[in-house]
């Protein structure tokens, strides 16, 4: 997967490293480029899992997919952060009014 899409994954590695250092600053760019990478990853996951289902090993397909994503997360620990929307005002989300007891 990485060999076939070497330039895309090299660019994503650089962006991923920048994102780890400052997530707020790089979130929008990370989401945009991360979508392209996720398409590639899911395509290869589908290739891998569909072959095992055709071979009569459908029972093991979910475990295989989990192992595949585990390997992806070893190289890109923040891959699950693709698509996150960062809210600028977190205080407006959780506003609790105080009650006065006399």
MINU-632045 format. One record per atom (N, C-alpha, C, O, CB): residue number from 1; atom name; x, y, z. Coordinates in pm, whole numbers, always signed. Glycine has a CB too. Layout:
<rs>
R:n:atom:east:north:up
R:NUM:CA:X:Y:Z
...
</rs>
This chain:
<rs>
R:n:atom:east:north:up
R:1:N:+83:-118:+0
R:1:CA:+0:+0:+0
R:1:C:+88:+125:+0
R:1:O:+67:+217:-79
R:1:CB:-95:-1:+121
R:2:N:+186:+127:+90
R:2:CA:+272:+244:+99
R:2:C:+366:+252:-21
R:2:O:+395:+361:-70
R:2:CB:+354:+240:+229
R:3:N:+411:+137:-69
R:3:CA:+498:+135:-186
R:3:C:+425:+186:-310
R:3:O:+483:+258:-392
R:3:CB:+552:-7:-211
R:4:N:+299:+148:-324
R:4:CA:+222:+188:-442
R:4:C:+186:+337:-440
R:4:O:+166:+397:-546
R:4:CB:+95:+105:-451
R:5:N:+178:+395:-322
R:5:CA:+140:+537:-306
R:5:C:+246:+611:-225
R:5:O:+215:+683:-130
R:5:CB:+2:+549:-237
R:6:N:+369:+592:-264
R:6:CA:+482:+640:-185
R:6:C:+480:+791:-163
R:6:O:+498:+837:-50
R:6:CB:+611:+601:-252
R:7:N:+459:+869:-267
R:7:CA:+464:+1015:-252
R:7:C:+351:+1066:-163
R:7:O:+372:+1158:-83
R:7:CB:+455:+1082:-389
R:8:N:+231:+1008:-175
R:8:CA:+119:+1051:-92
R:8:C:+147:+1023:+56
R:8:O:+120:+1107:+142
R:8:CB:-10:+980:-135
R:9:N:+201:+904:+84
R:9:CA:+227:+869:+223
R:9:C:+347:+945:+280
R:9:O:+350:+971:+400
R:9:CB:+251:+719:+235
R:10:N:+444:+980:+198
R:10:CA:+555:+1064:+246
R:10:C:+504:+1203:+284
R:10:O:+542:+1257:+387
R:10:CB:+666:+1074:+139
R:11:N:+418:+1259:+200
R:11:CA:+360:+1390:+231
R:11:C:+274:+1383:+356
R:11:O:+276:+1472:+440
R:11:CB:+277:+1442:+111
R:12:N:+197:+1274:+367
R:12:CA:+111:+1259:+484
R:12:C:+194:+1241:+610
R:12:O:+154:+1288:+717
R:12:CB:+16:+1141:+465
R:13:N:+307:+1173:+602
R:13:CA:+393:+1154:+720
R:13:C:+443:+1288:+772
R:13:O:+446:+1311:+892
R:13:CB:+513:+1062:+685
R:14:N:+483:+1377:+680
R:14:CA:+527:+1510:+720
R:14:C:+415:+1587:+786
R:14:O:+434:+1652:+889
R:14:CB:+581:+1587:+600
R:15:N:+297:+1581:+725
R:15:CA:+181:+1650:+781
R:15:C:+141:+1589:+916
R:15:O:+107:+1662:+1009
R:15:CB:+62:+1644:+684
R:16:N:+146:+1458:+926
R:16:CA:+114:+1390:+1051
R:16:C:+208:+1434:+1163
R:16:O:+164:+1457:+1275
R:16:CB:+121:+1238:+1032
R:17:N:+336:+1445:+1132
R:17:CA:+433:+1489:+1232
R:17:C:+406:+1632:+1277
R:17:O:+417:+1664:+1396
R:17:CB:+575:+1478:+1176
R:18:N:+370:+1718:+1183
R:18:CA:+334:+1856:+1220
R:18:C:+207:+1858:+1304
R:18:O:+195:+1936:+1398
R:18:CB:+315:+1943:+1094
R:19:N:+112:+1770:+1270
R:19:CA:-14:+1765:+1343
R:19:C:+8:+1719:+1487
R:19:O:-58:+1769:+1579
R:19:CB:-112:+1671:+1272
R:20:N:+98:+1625:+1508
R:20:CA:+126:+1576:+1643
R:20:C:+181:+1690:+1729
R:20:O:+148:+1700:+1847
R:20:CB:+227:+1459:+1638
R:21:N:+264:+1775:+1671
R:21:CA:+323:+1886:+1746
R:21:C:+224:+1998:+1776
R:21:O:+227:+2055:+1885
R:21:CB:+440:+1942:+1670
R:22:N:+137:+2030:+1681
R:22:CA:+37:+2136:+1705
R:22:C:-93:+2102:+1633
R:22:O:-115:+2143:+1519
R:22:CB:+91:+2274:+1656
R:23:N:-179:+2026:+1699
R:23:CA:-304:+1981:+1636
R:23:C:-400:+2094:+1599
R:23:O:-462:+2089:+1493
R:23:CB:-374:+1885:+1727
R:24:N:-412:+2196:+1684
R:24:CA:-507:+2303:+1655
R:24:C:-470:+2379:+1528
R:24:O:-556:+2417:+1449
R:24:CB:-515:+2399:+1773
R:25:N:-342:+2402:+1510
R:25:CA:-294:+2480:+1396
R:25:C:-308:+2404:+1264
R:25:O:-331:+2466:+1160
R:25:CB:-149:+2517:+1418
R:26:N:-295:+2271:+1267
R:26:CA:-291:+2192:+1144
R:26:C:-416:+2107:+1120
R:26:O:-417:+2024:+1029
R:26:CB:-172:+2103:+1147
R:27:N:-521:+2125:+1198
R:27:CA:-638:+2038:+1190
R:27:C:-706:+2043:+1054
R:27:O:-741:+1939:+999
R:27:CB:-737:+2075:+1297
R:28:N:-727:+2161:+999
R:28:CA:-800:+2169:+871
R:28:C:-721:+2106:+757
R:28:O:-778:+2035:+674
R:28:CB:-833:+2315:+838
R:29:N:-591:+2133:+753
R:29:CA:-507:+2073:+648
R:29:C:-499:+1921:+668
R:29:O:-499:+1845:+571
R:29:CB:-366:+2135:+649
R:30:N:-491:+1878:+794
R:30:CA:-485:+1735:+826
R:30:C:-614:+1665:+783
R:30:O:-609:+1553:+731
R:30:CB:-460:+1715:+977
R:31:N:-727:+1728:+805
R:31:CA:-855:+1670:+763
R:31:C:-862:+1659:+612
R:31:O:-905:+1557:+558
R:31:CB:-972:+1755:+815
R:32:N:-820:+1763:+543
R:32:CA:-830:+1767:+397
R:32:C:-743:+1659:+333
R:32:O:-791:+1581:+249
R:32:CB:-790:+1905:+345
R:33:N:-616:+1653:+371
R:33:CA:-526:+1555:+310
R:33:C:-551:+1416:+367
R:33:O:-530:+1316:+299
R:33:CB:-379:+1596:+332
R:34:N:-594:+1410:+492
R:34:CA:-622:+1281:+556
R:34:C:-736:+1206:+489
R:34:O:-736:+1083:+487
R:34:CB:-655:+1302:+701
R:35:N:-833:+1279:+433
R:35:CA:-942:+1213:+361
R:35:C:-890:+1133:+243
R:35:O:-935:+1021:+217
R:35:CB:-1045:+1318:+313
R:36:N:-794:+1191:+170
R:36:CA:-735:+1121:+55
R:36:C:-662:+995:+100
R:36:O:-670:+891:+35
R:36:CB:-639:+1215:-21
R:37:N:-591:+1005:+211
R:37:CA:-516:+891:+263
R:37:C:-612:+783:+313
R:37:O:-587:+664:+292
R:37:CB:-422:+935:+377
R:38:N:-720:+824:+378
R:38:CA:-817:+725:+426
R:38:C:-883:+650:+312
R:38:O:-914:+531:+325
R:38:CB:-924:+793:+511
R:39:N:-904:+717:+200
R:39:CA:-959:+649:+82
R:39:C:-863:+540:+36
R:39:O:-906:+429:+3
R:39:CB:-986:+750:-32
R:40:N:-735:+572:+33
R:40:CA:-635:+473:-9
R:40:C:-630:+357:+90
R:40:O:-626:+240:+50
R:40:CB:-496:+538:-21
R:41:N:-629:+388:+219
R:41:CA:-622:+284:+322
R:41:C:-743:+193:+316
R:41:O:-730:+71:+322
R:41:CB:-610:+347:+462
R:42:N:-862:+252:+303
R:42:CA:-984:+170:+297
R:42:C:-989:+84:+170
R:42:O:-1039:-28:+172
R:42:CB:-1109:+260:+303
R:43:N:-936:+137:+61
R:43:CA:-929:+61:-63
R:43:C:-844:-65:-43
R:43:O:-883:-174:-85
R:43:CB:-871:+148:-178
R:44:N:-728:-49:+21
R:44:CA:-640:-163:+44
R:44:C:-698:-258:+149
R:44:O:-677:-379:+142
R:44:CB:-502:-115:+88
R:45:N:-769:-203:+246
R:45:CA:-837:-289:+344
R:45:C:-942:-375:+275
R:45:O:-955:-494:+303
R:45:CB:-902:-204:+456
R:46:N:-1017:-314:+185
R:46:CA:-1119:-388:+110
R:46:C:-1056:-497:+23
R:46:O:-1110:-607:+12
R:46:CB:-1201:-293:+24
R:47:N:-942:-465:-39
R:47:CA:-874:-567:-120
R:47:C:-831:-685:-34
R:47:O:-849:-800:-72
R:47:CB:-752:-506:-191
R:48:N:-775:-654:+81
R:48:CA:-726:-758:+171
R:48:C:-840:-844:+226
R:48:O:-833:-967:+225
R:48:CB:-648:-694:+286
R:49:N:-944:-779:+273
R:49:CA:-1054:-853:+337
R:49:C:-1142:-924:+235
R:49:O:-1195:-1031:+265
R:49:CB:-1138:-758:+419
R:50:N:-1158:-868:+117
R:50:CA:-1242:-937:+18
R:50:C:-1177:-1065:-30
R:50:O:-1245:-1163:-60
R:50:CB:-1271:-845:-102
R:51:N:-1044:-1065:-36
R:51:CA:-974:-1188:-76
R:51:C:-991:-1297:+29
R:51:O:-1004:-1414:-6
R:51:CB:-826:-1160:-99
R:52:N:-990:-1260:+156
R:52:CA:-1007:-1362:+260
R:52:C:-1150:-1414:+263
R:52:O:-1173:-1531:+293
R:52:CB:-968:-1305:+398
R:53:N:-1247:-1327:+232
R:53:CA:-1386:-1373:+228
R:53:C:-1409:-1468:+111
R:53:O:-1484:-1565:+124
R:53:CB:-1482:-1253:+217
R:54:N:-1346:-1440:-3
R:54:CA:-1359:-1527:-119
R:54:C:-1297:-1664:-93
R:54:O:-1342:-1765:-146
R:54:CB:-1294:-1463:-241
R:55:N:-1194:-1664:-11
R:55:CA:-1124:-1789:+18
R:55:C:-1194:-1875:+121
R:55:O:-1144:-1982:+155
R:55:CB:-985:-1759:+65
R:56:N:-1308:-1831:+172
R:56:CA:-1382:-1910:+269
R:56:C:-1343:-1883:+413
R:56:O:-1378:-1960:+503
R:56:CB:-1364:-2055:+240
R:57:N:-1271:-1775:+435
R:57:CA:-1228:-1740:+570
R:57:C:-1300:-1615:+620
R:57:O:-1239:-1529:+685
R:57:CB:-1077:-1719:+574
R:58:N:-1427:-1604:+590
R:58:CA:-1506:-1488:+628
R:58:C:-1514:-1467:+778
R:58:O:-1533:-1355:+824
R:58:CB:-1643:-1500:+573
R:59:N:-1500:-1574:+854
R:59:CA:-1505:-1566:+1000
R:59:C:-1388:-1482:+1053
R:59:O:-1401:-1413:+1153
R:59:CB:-1503:-1708:+1062
R:60:N:-1276:-1489:+986
R:60:CA:-1156:-1422:+1032
R:60:C:-1139:-1282:+974
R:60:O:-1042:-1213:+1007
R:60:CB:-1037:-1505:+998
R:61:N:-1230:-1239:+890
R:61:CA:-1216:-1112:+821
R:61:C:-1213:-993:+917
R:61:O:-1134:-901:+898
R:61:CB:-1328:-1094:+721
R:62:N:-1298:-994:+1018
R:62:CA:-1300:-881:+1112
R:62:C:-1170:-873:+1190
R:62:O:-1119:-764:+1215
R:62:CB:-1419:-892:+1208
R:63:N:-1115:-988:+1230
R:63:CA:-987:-987:+1299
R:63:C:-875:-936:+1207
R:63:O:-786:-864:+1251
R:63:CB:-954:-1128:+1352
R:64:N:-881:-975:+1082
R:64:CA:-782:-931:+985
R:64:C:-789:-780:+965
R:64:O:-687:-713:+958
R:64:CB:-802:-1004:+851
R:65:N:-911:-728:+957
R:65:CA:-929:-583:+942
R:65:C:-877:-510:+1066
R:65:O:-815:-404:+1053
R:65:CB:-1077:-549:+918
R:66:N:-901:-565:+1184
R:66:CA:-850:-503:+1307
R:66:C:-698:-501:+1310
R:66:O:-637:-402:+1350
R:66:CB:-904:-577:+1430
R:67:N:-636:-610:+1267
R:67:CA:-490:-616:+1262
R:67:C:-435:-518:+1159
R:67:O:-332:-455:+1182
R:67:CB:-444:-758:+1230
R:68:N:-503:-506:+1046
R:68:CA:-461:-412:+943
R:68:C:-462:-270:+997
R:68:O:-366:-195:+980
R:68:CB:-553:-424:+819
R:69:N:-573:-231:+1064
R:69:CA:-583:-97:+1120
R:69:C:-486:-78:+1236
R:69:O:-440:+34:+1260
R:69:CB:-726:-69:+1166
R:70:N:-454:-184:+1307
R:70:CA:-353:-177:+1412
R:70:C:-217:-141:+1355
R:70:O:-144:-61:+1413
R:70:CB:-345:-309:+1487
R:71:N:-184:-200:+1241
R:71:CA:-58:-168:+1175
R:71:C:-58:-24:+1123
R:71:O:+44:+45:+1129
R:71:CB:-32:-266:+1060
R:72:N:-171:+21:+1072
R:72:CA:-182:+160:+1025
R:72:C:-160:+254:+1143
R:72:O:-89:+354:+1131
R:72:CB:-320:+186:+957
R:73:N:-221:+223:+1257
R:73:CA:-208:+309:+1376
R:73:C:-67:+307:+1434
R:73:O:-28:+403:+1501
R:73:CB:-307:+267:+1482
R:74:N:+9:+200:+1411
R:74:CA:+149:+199:+1456
R:74:C:+230:+306:+1383
R:74:O:+315:+372:+1443
R:74:CB:+211:+60:+1434
R:75:N:+203:+322:+1254
R:75:CA:+277:+419:+1174
R:75:C:+218:+559:+1187
R:75:O:+291:+659:+1185
R:75:CB:+278:+377:+1028
R:76:N:+87:+567:+1201
R:76:CA:+17:+696:+1209
R:76:C:-77:+694:+1330
R:76:O:-196:+669:+1314
R:76:CB:-62:+727:+1077
R:77:N:-25:+720:+1450
R:77:CA:-109:+710:+1571
R:77:C:-229:+805:+1573
R:77:O:-328:+777:+1640
R:77:CB:-24:+737:+1691
R:78:N:-221:+915:+1502
R:78:CA:-329:+1013:+1502
R:78:C:-421:+1000:+1380
R:78:O:-491:+1094:+1346
R:78:CB:-272:+1154:+1507
R:79:N:-421:+885:+1316
R:79:CA:-504:+865:+1197
R:79:C:-653:+876:+1229
R:79:O:-733:+914:+1143
R:79:CB:-474:+729:+1134
R:80:N:-690:+843:+1353
R:80:CA:-830:+852:+1391
R:80:C:-876:+996:+1411
R:80:O:-995:+1021:+1427
R:80:CB:-854:+773:+1518
R:81:N:-783:+1090:+1411
R:81:CA:-818:+1232:+1427
R:81:C:-854:+1299:+1295
R:81:O:-889:+1417:+1293
R:81:CB:-703:+1306:+1491
R:82:N:-846:+1226:+1186
R:82:CA:-886:+1281:+1056
R:82:C:-1037:+1302:+1058
R:82:O:-1113:+1209:+1088
R:82:CB:-843:+1188:+938
R:83:N:-1079:+1422:+1026
R:83:CA:-1221:+1453:+1021
R:83:C:-1275:+1519:+1146
R:83:O:-1393:+1553:+1151
R:83:CB:-1297:+1330:+996
R:84:N:-1193:+1537:+1248
R:84:CA:-1240:+1603:+1370
R:84:C:-1265:+1751:+1343
R:84:O:-1193:+1815:+1266
R:84:CB:-1138:+1586:+1484
R:85:N:-1367:+1802:+1406
R:85:CA:-1398:+1944:+1396
R:85:C:-1369:+2006:+1531
R:85:O:-1426:+1966:+1632
R:85:CB:-1547:+1969:+1352
R:86:N:-1280:+2103:+1533
R:86:CA:-1239:+2167:+1657
R:86:C:-1328:+2288:+1681
R:86:O:-1339:+2377:+1597
R:86:CB:-1089:+2208:+1652
R:87:N:-1390:+2290:+1797
R:87:CA:-1475:+2401:+1835
R:87:C:-1390:+2511:+1898
R:87:O:-1302:+2482:+1978
R:87:CB:-1587:+2355:+1932
R:88:N:-1417:+2634:+1862
R:88:CA:-1337:+2746:+1912
R:88:C:-1381:+2792:+2050
R:88:O:-1301:+2852:+2123
R:88:CB:-1345:+2861:+1815
R:89:N:-1505:+2767:+2088
R:89:CA:-1553:+2815:+2217
R:89:C:-1610:+2699:+2299
R:89:O:-1731:+2675:+2297
R:89:CB:-1660:+2925:+2199
R:90:N:-1524:+2627:+2370
R:90:CA:-1573:+2513:+2447
R:90:C:-1658:+2553:+2567
R:90:O:-1738:+2473:+2615
R:90:CB:-1456:+2430:+2494
R:91:N:-1644:+2676:+2617
R:91:CA:-1723:+2717:+2733
R:91:C:-1871:+2729:+2699
R:91:O:-1955:+2715:+2787
R:91:CB:-1671:+2850:+2787
R:92:N:-1904:+2756:+2573
R:92:CA:-2045:+2768:+2535
R:92:C:-2114:+2633:+2524
R:92:O:-2237:+2626:+2524
R:92:CB:-2056:+2842:+2402
R:93:N:-2036:+2525:+2516
R:93:CA:-2096:+2393:+2506
R:93:C:-2151:+2344:+2639
R:93:O:-2257:+2281:+2645
R:93:CB:-1995:+2294:+2452
R:94:N:-2078:+2372:+2746
R:94:CA:-2116:+2324:+2878
R:94:C:-2131:+2441:+2973
R:94:O:-2037:+2478:+3044
R:94:CB:-2012:+2223:+2931
R:95:N:-2249:+2497:+2973
R:95:CA:-2276:+2611:+3058
R:95:C:-2373:+2565:+3165
R:95:O:-2488:+2532:+3136
R:95:CB:-2332:+2733:+2977
R:96:N:-2327:+2563:+3290
R:96:CA:-2411:+2519:+3401
R:96:C:-2444:+2640:+3486
R:96:O:-2355:+2712:+3531
R:96:CB:-2341:+2408:+3486
R:97:N:-2573:+2662:+3506
R:97:CA:-2617:+2775:+3589
R:97:C:-2611:+2734:+3736
R:97:O:-2645:+2622:+3773
R:97:CB:-2761:+2820:+3550
R:98:N:-2566:+2826:+3817
R:98:CA:-2558:+2802:+3961
R:98:C:-2694:+2828:+4026
R:98:O:-2767:+2919:+3987
R:98:CB:-2448:+2891:+4025
R:99:N:-2724:+2746:+4123
R:99:CA:-2848:+2761:+4196
R:99:C:-2816:+2816:+4336
R:99:O:-2728:+2764:+4405
R:99:CB:-2926:+2625:+4205
R:100:N:-2887:+2921:+4375
R:100:CA:-2864:+2975:+4508
R:100:C:-2961:+2911:+4606
R:100:O:-3082:+2912:+4586
R:100:CB:-2880:+3128:+4509
R:101:N:-2906:+2856:+4709
R:101:CA:-2988:+2799:+4816
R:101:C:-2985:+2895:+4934
R:101:O:-2878:+2925:+4987
R:101:CB:-2937:+2656:+4859
R:102:N:-3104:+2943:+4975
R:102:CA:-3108:+3042:+5083
R:102:C:-3112:+2977:+5217
R:102:O:-3116:+3046:+5319
R:102:CB:-3225:+3132:+5067
</rs>
